[in-house]
């Protein structure tokens, strides 16, 4: 699935940027019987329905012509949201010093399955929170930005 995500990202990135948006992420997943291609866009002014429709209209034909995805799928264009998922190193870099929530695949040696704290630093193997807690990336199911309402 990651290969399709990379191909789609490389295919549409320039077009999305040309019309004034950042291509935040691409996610391709199967949920039940259905496949979903989710395109997450961002802009300093925020994202609304008109923005999503604009990007959808620009990329739809490009995706159809490339024909990377053989299965029938649903295309969704949206904002990554305030409590956005941080999947890539560029996302982590943009959010150093901010509060994050980390969910693990299974409980660790401390019996915890979730950590929350300020992102201090990261490398290809480890995420480090401000309180010197280090979590191996291979054990991480999801990292999200925390927005304190």
Helices and strands as residue ranges (DSSP letters): H 2-18, E 22-31, E 34-42, H 49-66, E 73-79, H 89-94, E 99-104, E 114-122, E 126-129, E 134-136, G 137-139, E 140-145
